[in-house]
Amino acid sequence: MELLSERIFKLNEKELSHGKYVLYWMQQSQRVDDNPALNYAILRANEMHLPIITLFVITNEFPEANLRHYQFMLEGIYETLHKLSSCNVHGLVVMGNVIKVVSRCSINAALVITDKGYLKIQRLWRAEVAALVDCPMIEVEGDVIFPVERVMNSEAYNARSIRSRIYKLLPDFDISISNLPTVKNILPEQINTDLKKTLAELVIFTEDNVYNLQNFTERVKAQFINLDYSVLPARFYCGGHIAASGHLTYFIDKIMNSFFERRSNPGVDWQSGMSPYLHFGQISVREILNKVIESLGLTSREFFSLVISTKPGEHQDMSINSALELFEEAVVRRELSINYCHFNDEYDSYSALPTWAQTTLTAHAIDKRKYTYSLFLFEKAETHDKYWNAAQKEMCLTGKMHGYMRMYWGKKIIEWSKRPEDAYQTALYLNNKFELDGRDPNGFAGVAWCFGKHDRPWTSFPVMGNVRTMTDSGLIRKFDMPAYLNRIERL
């Protein structure tokens, strides 16, 4: 049975103070449902008979964030703000520098609790705040099935190495979701007066003064002088837990039965669509798995027994094969990506690639390229390859690219760039700019995989060397590519 204590980490050694409230700084886990950090904050506030305040800081200092990302995030935060109120938790959204805002909001706090992020900037924010506040600061890891260092204490070489570690932890793990504590919350009707004075110079949103989503988003955007408006909000995607739950229900009811068979086919949009919501922490991976397992009529232990003993495709029931494949993607591959970013500070750099991949790509850097394109032409989807162009257009318009096409897309950037280092920067730039799930461990690991990370050496080819290659003829042989082109054309 999982213990909450396994997810709790002290970020400083400050003494518990006689503060006036418990502050939960929400950053990675932007939700109310199945949020271990929020649950823990409520428990501690109740123990100390203090009110709890949830703070979310909107900043324009997160690298490479643009209008597309902010619009999706704000839709979720607006929903979360009102849901907090229904849970008798006072919610604040403040704009400004993260370190300054959280530190100032902590002046009268007895305890500061936050959720865990894995990127360098998230770790830096938490470390700086922990050093500045005058009370204990605690981090609760809630956006993974297993705490990253419980699975491994070093960087995993590939999926196989982390998969075996995860499987060892499954037999005693309970997937069921623990909801918010039902004990009475002792909360004031209004925010603490001293805190109001502290925040007087900042733009404040609470559940009392955010009247509707448009009002909220427009007021935020008005403060962002340097916000990048060049990337429009993504088509077909709306942020928030309600939208995430709707996508999940649709997946279970309409897609899951044949997900395993059809998920790799770009001609049909047969994927879960959950990655943008996981990126912003608007739904937990545990909630996703829990609902999928419930739909199969299995207990978590029965399902995990199948995970350990049966590979996707081996079961007679196609829904179970699909659920096993979803587990591979949502747990094994996702937590491999998180392991990568947690243990390798070079995750956003070409130097993070394995030595064999750098060696072979460098050796073949002098190979003649049949085509080369500038960043501008890549971004505008103006290459000779209609399939690559369609994939780029899909990402630019929808904020999401079909998973198989994203692999092809990344491989071709290597082939059509003058240097592998240039290709790496191009792929990261485009992925982070247009993908709703870019700028996170999955995105960084996905780009790195195209260059050999978490993979092995293959037969040597020009330009690619021993890095796995993909071809348009392979797409045509495996899939109905005219159907993919038609689907993108209709966007």
Secondary structure, DSSP 8 states (H G I E B T S, - for coil): ---GGGGEEES--------SEEEEEESS---STT-HHHHHHHHHHHHHT--EEEEEEE-S-STT--HHHHHHHHHHHHHHHHHHHHTT-EEEEEES-HHHHHHHHTTTEEEEEEE---SHHHHHHHHHHHHH-SS-EEEE--SSSS-HHHH-SS--SSHHHHHHHHHHHGGG-------S--S-----SS--HHHHHHTTTS-EEETTT--SHHHHHHHHHHH-TT---SS---TT---SHHHHHHHHHHIIIIIGGGHHHHTT-TTS--S---HHHHHTTSS-HHHHHHHHHHHTT--HHHHHHHHHH--TT-SS-HHHHHHHHHHIIIIIIHHHHHHHHHH-TTTTSGGGS-HHHHHHHHHTTTS--S----HHHHHTT-SS-HHHHHHHHHHHHHS---HHHHHHHHHHHHHTSSSHHHHHHHHHHHHHHH-TT-SSHHHHHHHHHHTTTTS---S-BTTTBTS----HHHHHHHS-HHHHHHHHHT-
